[in-house]
Amino acid sequence: MKKLRTKIRKWFERLDDKWRELPVKKQHRYTLLLFAGYLLLSVIVIAKVCYDVGASDSKLKIEHIENPLIKQKKSPVSPQDSISKILKNQLYER
C-alpha cells in the first residue's frame, strides 16, 4: 500500500513540475478552457433539469403497494425434485 501511495505522490509531483514549467499564459489559457467546459456542462445540466420539470405531469399518482408474489402466475404443474423422486422409487421398488 505504501508503494502505491509513493507512486501516486511521485506522479502528482511530476505533473506539478510540468504545470509549473508551462508559461503563465498557457496556464491561464488551460484554466479558462477547463472553467468554460465546466460552465458549459453545468448550463446543459440545469437546462435539462428545467426542461424535465416543465414537461412532467404535475399530478402525483398514489397507488397501493402490491405484493409481487401475487402477480406471478403459478404453473398448474408443481415442479418435482428429480433426485428425491429417484430415491423414493428405489426405496419402494419390489
Buried (B, 14 or more C-beta within 10 A) or exposed (E): EEEEEEEEEEEEEEEEEEEEEEEEEEEEEEEEEEEEEEEEEEEEEEEEEEEEEEEEEEEEEEEEEEEEEEEEEEEEEEEEEEEEEEEEEEEEEE
